[in-house]
Amino acid sequence: MKKTTILVLFNLITFTVFSQGIDFEHGTLQETLDKAKKENKLVFIDCYTTWCGPCKWMSKETFPQKEVGDYFNEQFVNLKLDCEKGEGIAIAKKYGVQAYPTLLFLDTNGDVLHTMVGGKAAADLLEGAKNAVDPNKRSSNIAEKYNKGERDVDFVLSYIKSLDEAYNREKSAEVSKELLASLPIEKFANKEMFNVVANANVAYGSKDYKYVLQHKDQLLAKVDSTQYFSVLNGAIARHLNKTASTCTSIEELNAEIELCKKDNVSKYQSDLEKRLVSSFYLSQKEFDKWFDLKLEEAETLKGEPSYMYKLHDIGNEVYANPKFNGFKEPLDRALQLGHTMIADNDGLIMGNLLLSKLYLKAGNKEKALKHFNIFFETNEKAGGLNDHPSVTSIKNGIDNL
């Protein structure tokens, strides 16, 4: 009797602990919207994928917390949505989900009220949820006010913050650039406002760029060092990327790289310079030199698990990058690379995946299907995700040849 009592007590405690967090629905989005309308609540959607680390962390550490569950269960009807399966694929496309986790707050019509992106601790998630509930703090309403002409500095700063939380980099850069142009840059030389400069995609050689460069010591004493160097490195990288695609000789590109290094040398300088040389070769249609450079980089990973992935990425760029369209030589070399990969047992999955894409690009349905089927079977045996949208899109492409 005593043992039975202990087991019952343990089960009650276990149920209590695991029922404290967010209660998620298991139906469709429409069913969730209907329930929210009936209960006069908003809708919260956790847009996740099975491979997303921060998604798993939130499910384990954030969603089960009592404080989180109490608030979310009172204010929202909650739905977890795998964005690579079932209706999740179409819903992710509809709402423009590009990173995971994406946390959506909707009204009962399915319109987005507020968005957050990235793994959130309980306090940050609750803050975002309360902003979604408050009409004055919802990202949708803030955007509407901005579009109607509201330009109070504190308001614009709050708008930029909401854009950053939603991972809307393009709009954040646009708004930050406008705010930066409206005030002397000295106004932003503090920890609270320097993120505006960091977001604004400051142009290399501009007056704002020169101010940041010339006031290095003063700024580093006041602002976040990561943000400071992101301004310089971002401006230099954008300038050099443009140079790589427009210059006419490798000597011209190297001279511009050396000039920029006088301003700042990134800790990722070596990788940057390799990418620039690669871009130059592509712009000049020097495909053999491009291949040689990429294969040289890959050889440094030989013997490591990432080696075959690196080789796949080389061939995949030939498949996906329109700069290779209409040129037989790079396609032939990429096909040769794929066949070399499948000669190695470690390359069966990635090599056959690559070959299926390349033969799809070449318009050879028979060979594309042959290698896709080998990939599919081998990947399934290895426990891979054959229902991933990137896999189904290849199969659909082959079927439509």
One Martini backbone bead per residue (centre of mass of N, CA, C, O) as a GRO file, in nm:
protein
  401
    1MET     BB    1   0.059   0.062  -0.021
    2LYS     BB    2   0.299   0.253   0.006
    3LYS     BB    3   0.405   0.217  -0.285
    4THR     BB    4   0.148   0.322  -0.426
    5THR     BB    5   0.147   0.605  -0.300
    6ILE     BB    6   0.421   0.696  -0.411
    7LEU     BB    7   0.349   0.665  -0.713
    8VAL     BB    8   0.113   0.860  -0.718
    9LEU     BB    9   0.268   1.106  -0.614
   10PHE     BB   10   0.479   1.111  -0.843
   11ASN     BB   11   0.273   1.146  -1.074
   12LEU     BB   12   0.159   1.415  -0.973
   13ILE     BB   13   0.422   1.574  -0.976
   14THR     BB   14   0.495   1.526  -1.272
   15PHE     BB   15   0.240   1.655  -1.390
   16THR     BB   16   0.277   1.935  -1.263
   17VAL     BB   17   0.551   2.010  -1.387
   18PHE     BB   18   0.465   1.945  -1.704
   19SER     BB   19   0.197   2.155  -1.678
   20GLN     BB   20   0.324   2.451  -1.638
   21GLY     BB   21   0.350   2.518  -1.916
   22ILE     BB   22   0.293   2.528  -2.231
   23ASP     BB   23  -0.003   2.482  -2.415
   24PHE     BB   24  -0.018   2.285  -2.698
   25GLU     BB   25  -0.139   2.238  -2.991
   26HIS     BB   26  -0.242   1.965  -3.250
   27GLY     BB   27  -0.344   2.122  -3.483
   28THR     BB   28  -0.435   2.354  -3.683
   29LEU     BB   29  -0.438   2.676  -3.757
   30GLN     BB   30  -0.743   2.712  -3.791
   31GLU     BB   31  -0.817   2.581  -3.522
   32THR     BB   32  -0.662   2.786  -3.352
   33LEU     BB   33  -0.813   3.040  -3.445
   34ASP     BB   34  -1.095   2.946  -3.358
   35LYS     BB   35  -1.030   2.915  -3.058
   36ALA     BB   36  -0.936   3.207  -3.009
   37LYS     BB   37  -1.205   3.339  -3.083
   38LYS     BB   38  -1.377   3.192  -2.867
   39GLU     BB   39  -1.161   3.294  -2.622
   40ASN     BB   40  -1.036   3.575  -2.670
   41LYS     BB   41  -0.753   3.534  -2.822
   42LEU     BB   42  -0.444   3.486  -2.911
   43VAL     BB   43  -0.165   3.382  -3.119
   44PHE     BB   44   0.091   3.128  -3.080
   45ILE     BB   45   0.398   3.058  -3.274
   46ASP     BB   46   0.626   2.788  -3.303
   47CYS     BB   47   0.881   2.806  -3.532
   48TYR     BB   48   1.027   2.498  -3.635
   49THR     BB   49   1.295   2.255  -3.623
   50THR     BB   50   1.465   1.955  -3.576
   51TRP     BB   51   1.772   2.101  -3.609
   52CYS     BB   52   1.721   2.327  -3.399
   53GLY     BB   53   1.879   2.426  -3.121
   54PRO     BB   54   1.712   2.668  -2.998
   55CYS     BB   55   1.445   2.513  -3.009
   56LYS     BB   56   1.521   2.288  -2.809
   57TRP     BB   57   1.592   2.476  -2.574
   58MET     BB   58   1.312   2.604  -2.537
   59SER     BB   59   1.155   2.337  -2.489
   60LYS     BB   60   1.329   2.273  -2.226
   61GLU     BB   61   1.371   2.576  -2.070
   62THR     BB   62   1.113   2.774  -2.133
   63PHE     BB   63   0.821   2.654  -2.182
   64PRO     BB   64   0.801   2.492  -1.888
   65GLN     BB   65   0.763   2.740  -1.735
   66LYS     BB   66   0.537   2.869  -1.523
   67GLU     BB   67   0.536   3.171  -1.599
   68VAL     BB   68   0.499   3.121  -1.898
   69GLY     BB   69   0.242   2.946  -1.892
   70ASP     BB   70   0.052   3.140  -1.747
   71TYR     BB   71   0.058   3.363  -1.965
   72PHE     BB   72   0.007   3.206  -2.234
   73ASN     BB   73  -0.259   3.054  -2.148
   74GLU     BB   74  -0.419   3.324  -2.104
   75GLN     BB   75  -0.350   3.487  -2.391
   76PHE     BB   76  -0.314   3.212  -2.560
   77VAL     BB   77  -0.305   3.015  -2.845
   78ASN     BB   78  -0.096   2.733  -2.892
   79LEU     BB   79   0.165   2.659  -3.150
   80LYS     BB   80   0.340   2.399  -3.301
   81LEU     BB   81   0.568   2.433  -3.598
   82ASP     BB   82   0.677   2.242  -3.853
   83CYS     BB   83   0.844   2.395  -4.136
   84GLU     BB   84   0.905   2.085  -4.288
   85LYS     BB   85   0.593   2.006  -4.244
   86GLY     BB   86   0.324   2.008  -4.393
   87GLU     BB   87   0.174   2.312  -4.328
   88GLY     BB   88   0.441   2.452  -4.243
   89ILE     BB   89   0.554   2.526  -4.521
   90ALA     BB   90   0.330   2.730  -4.609
   91ILE     BB   91   0.338   2.910  -4.353
   92ALA     BB   92   0.632   3.001  -4.374
   93LYS     BB   93   0.590   3.139  -4.647
   94LYS     BB   94   0.363   3.337  -4.573
   95TYR     BB   95   0.550   3.466  -4.317
   96GLY     BB   96   0.863   3.470  -4.388
   97VAL     BB   97   1.036   3.236  -4.285
   98GLN     BB   98   1.415   3.231  -4.222
   99ALA     BB   99   1.430   3.159  -3.910
  100TYR     BB  100   1.543   2.977  -3.608
  101PRO     BB  101   1.325   3.066  -3.420
  102THR     BB  102   0.990   3.168  -3.493
  103LEU     BB  103   0.781   3.414  -3.324
  104LEU     BB  104   0.431   3.425  -3.345
  105PHE     BB  105   0.179   3.691  -3.337
  106LEU     BB  106  -0.175   3.660  -3.362
  107ASP     BB  107  -0.466   3.704  -3.481
  108THR     BB  108  -0.781   3.563  -3.566
  109ASN     BB  109  -0.699   3.624  -3.886
  110GLY     BB  110  -0.368   3.582  -3.915
  111ASP     BB  111  -0.232   3.836  -3.828
  112VAL     BB  112   0.053   4.009  -3.766
  113LEU     BB  113   0.171   4.163  -3.458
  114HIS     BB  114   0.434   3.984  -3.376
  115THR     BB  115   0.803   3.941  -3.373
  116MET     BB  116   1.039   3.673  -3.314
  117VAL     BB  117   1.396   3.583  -3.311
  118GLY     BB  118   1.513   3.328  -3.146
  119GLY     BB  119   1.642   3.241  -2.862
  120LYS     BB  120   1.459   3.248  -2.544
  121ALA     BB  121   1.428   3.351  -2.253
  122ALA     BB  122   1.184   3.398  -2.035
  123ALA     BB  123   1.202   3.709  -2.005
  124ASP     BB  124   1.209   3.774  -2.312
  125LEU     BB  125   0.949   3.630  -2.392
  126LEU     BB  126   0.759   3.790  -2.206
  127GLU     BB  127   0.817   4.067  -2.321
  128GLY     BB  128   0.718   4.001  -2.608
  129ALA     BB  129   0.429   3.914  -2.530
  130LYS     BB  130   0.348   4.189  -2.400
  131ASN     BB  131   0.386   4.347  -2.663
  132ALA     BB  132   0.165   4.190  -2.821
  133VAL     BB  133  -0.072   4.283  -2.630
  134ASP     BB  134   0.031   4.571  -2.672
  135PRO     BB  135  -0.060   4.802  -2.906
  136ASN     BB  136   0.196   5.005  -2.854
  137LYS     BB  137   0.421   4.741  -2.898
  138ARG     BB  138   0.362   4.641  -3.159
  139SER     BB  139   0.518   4.594  -3.455
  140SER     BB  140   0.279   4.664  -3.644
  141ASN     BB  141   0.212   4.945  -3.514
  142ILE     BB  142   0.488   5.073  -3.537
  143ALA     BB  143   0.507   5.056  -3.845
  144GLU     BB  144   0.258   5.229  -3.903
  145LYS     BB  145   0.359   5.490  -3.769
  146TYR     BB  146   0.611   5.522  -3.942
  147ASN     BB  147   0.459   5.530  -4.221
  148LYS     BB  148   0.301   5.804  -4.111
  149GLY     BB  149   0.573   5.982  -3.974
  150GLU     BB  150   0.703   5.887  -3.724
  151ARG     BB  151   1.021   6.054  -3.562
  152ASP     BB  152   1.081   5.996  -3.292
  153VAL     BB  153   1.360   5.883  -3.155
  154ASP     BB  154   1.252   5.675  -2.949
  155PHE     BB  155   1.061   5.541  -3.147
  156VAL     BB  156   1.272   5.452  -3.361
  157LEU     BB  157   1.436   5.279  -3.167
  158SER     BB  158   1.202   5.079  -3.112
  159TYR     BB  159   1.175   4.989  -3.405
  160ILE     BB  160   1.456   4.874  -3.442
  161LYS     BB  161   1.430   4.664  -3.220
  162SER     BB  162   1.192   4.508  -3.349
  163LEU     BB  163   1.344   4.437  -3.611
  164ASP     BB  164   1.571   4.276  -3.476
  165GLU     BB  165   1.384   4.064  -3.340
  166ALA     BB  166   1.272   3.987  -3.645
  167TYR     BB  167   1.517   3.982  -3.853
  168ASN     BB  168   1.495   4.274  -4.015
  169ARG     BB  169   1.757   4.394  -4.175
  170GLU     BB  170   1.669   4.571  -4.408
  171LYS     BB  171   1.480   4.764  -4.246
  172SER     BB  172   1.680   4.842  -4.026
  173ALA     BB  173   1.880   4.980  -4.220
  174GLU     BB  174   1.687   5.192  -4.333
  175VAL     BB  175   1.609   5.330  -4.062
  176SER     BB  176   1.896   5.385  -3.958
  177LYS     BB  177   1.990   5.561  -4.194
  178GLU     BB  178   1.780   5.785  -4.154
  179LEU     BB  179   1.857   5.859  -3.862
  180LEU     BB  180   2.158   5.920  -3.912
  181ALA     BB  181   2.094   6.160  -4.122
  182SER     BB  182   1.928   6.347  -3.898
  183LEU     BB  183   2.201   6.336  -3.728
  184PRO     BB  184   2.463   6.370  -3.562
  185ILE     BB  185   2.698   6.128  -3.501
  186GLU     BB  186   2.757   6.205  -3.202
  187LYS     BB  187   2.476   6.101  -3.090
  188PHE     BB  188   2.591   5.781  -3.135
  189ALA     BB  189   2.842   5.795  -2.915
  190ASN     BB  190   2.692   5.535  -2.767
  191LYS     BB  191   2.564   5.250  -2.633
  192GLU     BB  192   2.251   5.306  -2.698
  193MET     BB  193   2.306   5.418  -3.030
  194PHE     BB  194   2.526   5.257  -3.205
  195ASN     BB  195   2.342   5.046  -3.350
  196VAL     BB  196   2.263   5.237  -3.579
  197VAL     BB  197   2.537   5.233  -3.718
  198ALA     BB  198   2.560   4.920  -3.742
  199ASN     BB  199   2.284   4.900  -3.925
  200ALA     BB  200   2.340   5.124  -4.176
  201ASN     BB  201   2.554   5.057  -4.385
  202VAL     BB  202   2.816   5.196  -4.403
  203ALA     BB  203   3.015   5.363  -4.617
  204TYR     BB  204   3.294   5.356  -4.774
  205GLY     BB  205   3.439   5.681  -4.715
  206SER     BB  206   3.251   5.813  -4.550
  207LYS     BB  207   3.185   6.029  -4.298
  208ASP     BB  208   3.101   5.806  -4.099
  209TYR     BB  209   3.341   5.623  -4.140
  210LYS     BB  210   3.561   5.832  -4.064
  211TYR     BB  211   3.465   5.878  -3.778
  212VAL     BB  212   3.501   5.591  -3.673
  213LEU     BB  213   3.803   5.567  -3.746
  214GLN     BB  214   3.909   5.844  -3.596
  215HIS     BB  215   3.739   5.738  -3.309
  216LYS     BB  216   3.830   5.472  -3.178
  217ASP     BB  217   3.906   5.515  -2.877
  218GLN     BB  218   3.649   5.665  -2.788
  219LEU     BB  219   3.444   5.446  -2.874
  220LEU     BB  220   3.563   5.193  -2.720
  221ALA     BB  221   3.493   5.338  -2.436
  222LYS     BB  222   3.157   5.325  -2.504
  223VAL     BB  223   3.129   5.079  -2.694
  224ASP     BB  224   3.076   4.805  -2.861
  225SER     BB  225   3.321   4.630  -3.021
  226THR     BB  226   3.156   4.463  -3.220
  227GLN     BB  227   3.007   4.704  -3.345
  228TYR     BB  228   3.246   4.868  -3.434
  229PHE     BB  229   3.378   4.650  -3.630
  230SER     BB  230   3.122   4.607  -3.807
  231VAL     BB  231   3.140   4.875  -3.953
  232LEU     BB  232   3.413   4.839  -4.091
  233ASN     BB  233   3.388   4.549  -4.208
  234GLY     BB  234   3.129   4.598  -4.369
  235ALA     BB  235   3.228   4.828  -4.551
  236ILE     BB  236   3.469   4.678  -4.672
  237ALA     BB  237   3.324   4.428  -4.786
  238ARG     BB  238   3.129   4.576  -4.977
  239HIS     BB  239   3.350   4.717  -5.142
  240LEU     BB  240   3.509   4.458  -5.229
  241ASN     BB  241   3.279   4.309  -5.367
  242LYS     BB  242   3.245   4.521  -5.587
  243THR     BB  243   3.533   4.512  -5.693
  244ALA     BB  244   3.538   4.204  -5.773
  245SER     BB  245   3.294   4.257  -5.997
  246THR     BB  246   3.458   4.515  -6.162
  247CYS     BB  247   3.726   4.440  -6.202
  248THR     BB  248   4.012   4.345  -6.438
  249SER     BB  249   4.217   4.256  -6.199
  250ILE     BB  250   4.394   4.105  -5.948
  251GLU     BB  251   4.571   4.350  -5.885
  252GLU     BB  252   4.344   4.549  -5.825
  253LEU     BB  253   4.224   4.393  -5.590
  254ASN     BB  254   4.479   4.373  -5.408
  255ALA     BB  255   4.518   4.680  -5.377
  256GLU     BB  256   4.245   4.728  -5.229
  257ILE     BB  257   4.296   4.544  -4.992
  258GLU     BB  258   4.550   4.692  -4.884
  259LEU     BB  259   4.410   4.962  -4.834
  260CYS     BB  260   4.197   4.855  -4.625
  261LYS     BB  261   4.410   4.742  -4.413
  262LYS     BB  262   4.479   5.028  -4.300
  263ASP     BB  263   4.211   5.039  -4.133
  264ASN     BB  264   4.143   4.710  -4.131
  265VAL     BB  265   4.176   4.381  -3.973
  266SER     BB  266   4.028   4.102  -3.987
  267LYS     BB  267   3.986   3.791  -3.831
  268TYR     BB  268   3.863   3.708  -4.140
  269GLN     BB  269   4.061   3.781  -4.378
  270SER     BB  270   4.124   3.519  -4.529
  271ASP     BB  271   3.830   3.450  -4.609
  272LEU     BB  272   3.771   3.710  -4.757
  273GLU     BB  273   3.991   3.686  -4.980
  274LYS     BB  274   3.888   3.424  -5.102
  275ARG     BB  275   3.609   3.530  -5.184
  276LEU     BB  276   3.710   3.755  -5.370
  277VAL     BB  277   3.864   3.580  -5.572
  278SER     BB  278   3.623   3.407  -5.646
  279SER     BB  279   3.448   3.641  -5.754
  280PHE     BB  280   3.641   3.730  -5.975
  281TYR     BB  281   3.643   3.469  -6.141
  282LEU     BB  282   3.341   3.474  -6.201
  283SER     BB  283   3.325   3.754  -6.340
  284GLN     BB  284   3.550   3.638  -6.563
  285LYS     BB  285   3.500   3.330  -6.629
  286GLU     BB  286   3.724   3.165  -6.445
  287PHE     BB  287   3.651   2.850  -6.372
  288ASP     BB  288   3.914   2.694  -6.317
  289LYS     BB  289   4.019   2.883  -6.095
  290TRP     BB  290   3.778   2.849  -5.913
  291PHE     BB  291   3.805   2.545  -5.869
  292ASP     BB  292   4.096   2.536  -5.762
  293LEU     BB  293   4.040   2.707  -5.512
  294LYS     BB  294   3.814   2.529  -5.384
  295LEU     BB  295   3.980   2.262  -5.370
  296GLU     BB  296   4.205   2.372  -5.192
  297GLU     BB  297   4.022   2.428  -4.949
  298ALA     BB  298   3.910   2.136  -4.916
  299GLU     BB  299   4.183   1.983  -4.857
  300THR     BB  300   4.201   2.090  -4.554
  301LEU     BB  301   3.949   1.866  -4.481
  302LYS     BB  302   4.074   1.608  -4.514
  303GLY     BB  303   3.931   1.354  -4.298
  304GLU     BB  304   3.678   1.510  -4.245
  305PRO     BB  305   3.336   1.530  -4.219
  306SER     BB  306   3.328   1.811  -4.400
  307TYR     BB  307   3.443   1.739  -4.680
  308MET     BB  308   3.189   1.648  -4.847
  309TYR     BB  309   3.034   1.913  -4.804
  310LYS     BB  310   3.236   2.092  -4.952
  311LEU     BB  311   3.215   1.954  -5.225
  312HIS     BB  312   2.915   1.994  -5.261
  313ASP     BB  313   2.921   2.308  -5.256
  314ILE     BB  314   3.072   2.344  -5.516
  315GLY     BB  315   2.864   2.202  -5.704
  316ASN     BB  316   2.611   2.364  -5.605
  317GLU     BB  317   2.695   2.635  -5.728
  318VAL     BB  318   2.663   2.543  -6.018
  319TYR     BB  319   2.360   2.483  -5.985
  320ALA     BB  320   2.261   2.778  -5.844
  321ASN     BB  321   2.443   2.971  -6.005
  322PRO     BB  322   2.378   3.182  -6.274
  323LYS     BB  323   2.680   3.224  -6.374
  324PHE     BB  324   2.678   2.913  -6.502
  325ASN     BB  325   2.489   2.959  -6.716
  326GLY     BB  326   2.565   2.811  -7.035
  327PHE     BB  327   2.811   2.637  -6.913
  328LYS     BB  328   2.979   2.337  -6.964
  329GLU     BB  329   3.250   2.313  -6.809
  330PRO     BB  330   3.155   2.340  -6.506
  331LEU     BB  331   2.951   2.108  -6.519
  332ASP     BB  332   3.153   1.883  -6.589
  333ARG     BB  333   3.330   1.923  -6.336
  334ALA     BB  334   3.107   1.873  -6.128
  335LEU     BB  335   3.042   1.585  -6.220
  336GLN     BB  336   3.322   1.474  -6.162
  337LEU     BB  337   3.308   1.531  -5.862
  338GLY     BB  338   3.064   1.352  -5.795
  339HIS     BB  339   3.197   1.081  -5.891
  340THR     BB  340   3.429   1.095  -5.689
  341MET     BB  341   3.255   1.082  -5.434
  342ILE     BB  342   3.105   0.794  -5.491
  343ALA     BB  343   3.382   0.628  -5.469
  344ASP     BB  344   3.324   0.706  -5.178
  345ASN     BB  345   3.154   0.603  -4.909
  346ASP     BB  346   3.133   0.897  -4.774
  347GLY     BB  347   2.993   1.011  -5.069
  348LEU     BB  348   2.709   0.889  -5.135
  349ILE     BB  349   2.511   1.103  -5.047
  350MET     BB  350   2.632   1.380  -5.150
  351GLY     BB  351   2.701   1.285  -5.438
  352ASN     BB  352   2.411   1.200  -5.533
  353LEU     BB  353   2.281   1.466  -5.478
  354LEU     BB  354   2.453   1.631  -5.671
  355LEU     BB  355   2.396   1.468  -5.932
  356SER     BB  356   2.091   1.516  -5.940
  357LYS     BB  357   2.119   1.826  -5.981
  358LEU     BB  358   2.306   1.835  -6.231
  359TYR     BB  359   2.122   1.662  -6.419
  360LEU     BB  360   1.889   1.852  -6.397
  361LYS     BB  361   2.037   2.093  -6.527
  362ALA     BB  362   2.105   1.915  -6.794
  363GLY     BB  363   1.830   1.738  -6.858
  364ASN     BB  364   1.882   1.440  -6.718
  365LYS     BB  365   1.650   1.234  -6.602
  366GLU     BB  366   1.769   0.951  -6.568
  367LYS     BB  367   2.022   1.031  -6.396
  368ALA     BB  368   1.883   1.199  -6.181
  369LEU     BB  369   1.703   0.965  -6.072
  370LYS     BB  370   1.919   0.762  -6.005
  371HIS     BB  371   2.071   0.941  -5.789
  372PHE     BB  372   1.829   1.006  -5.613
  373ASN     BB  373   1.759   0.715  -5.525
  374ILE     BB  374   2.028   0.658  -5.390
  375PHE     BB  375   2.014   0.885  -5.190
  376PHE     BB  376   1.744   0.818  -5.053
  377GLU     BB  377   1.819   0.535  -4.949
  378THR     BB  378   2.082   0.610  -4.796
  379ASN     BB  379   1.962   0.835  -4.616
  380GLU     BB  380   1.748   0.662  -4.476
  381LYS     BB  381   1.946   0.460  -4.342
  382ALA     BB  382   2.094   0.716  -4.191
  383GLY     BB  383   1.848   0.919  -4.092
  384GLY     BB  384   1.749   1.114  -4.287
  385LEU     BB  385   1.576   1.399  -4.441
  386ASN     BB  386   1.347   1.331  -4.699
  387ASP     BB  387   1.121   1.572  -4.620
  388HIS     BB  388   1.276   1.793  -4.713
  389PRO     BB  389   1.231   2.057  -4.922
  390SER     BB  390   1.503   2.020  -5.080
  391VAL     BB  391   1.429   1.732  -5.175
  392THR     BB  392   1.143   1.766  -5.304
  393SER     BB  393   1.233   1.977  -5.517
  394ILE     BB  394   1.408   1.785  -5.682
  395LYS     BB  395   1.195   1.574  -5.751
  396ASN     BB  396   1.005   1.770  -5.894
  397GLY     BB  397   1.207   1.857  -6.112
  398ILE     BB  398   1.243   1.577  -6.237
  399ASP     BB  399   0.941   1.517  -6.302
  400ASN     BB  400   0.932   1.790  -6.497
  401LEU     BB  401   1.124   1.699  -6.744
   0.00000   0.00000   0.00000
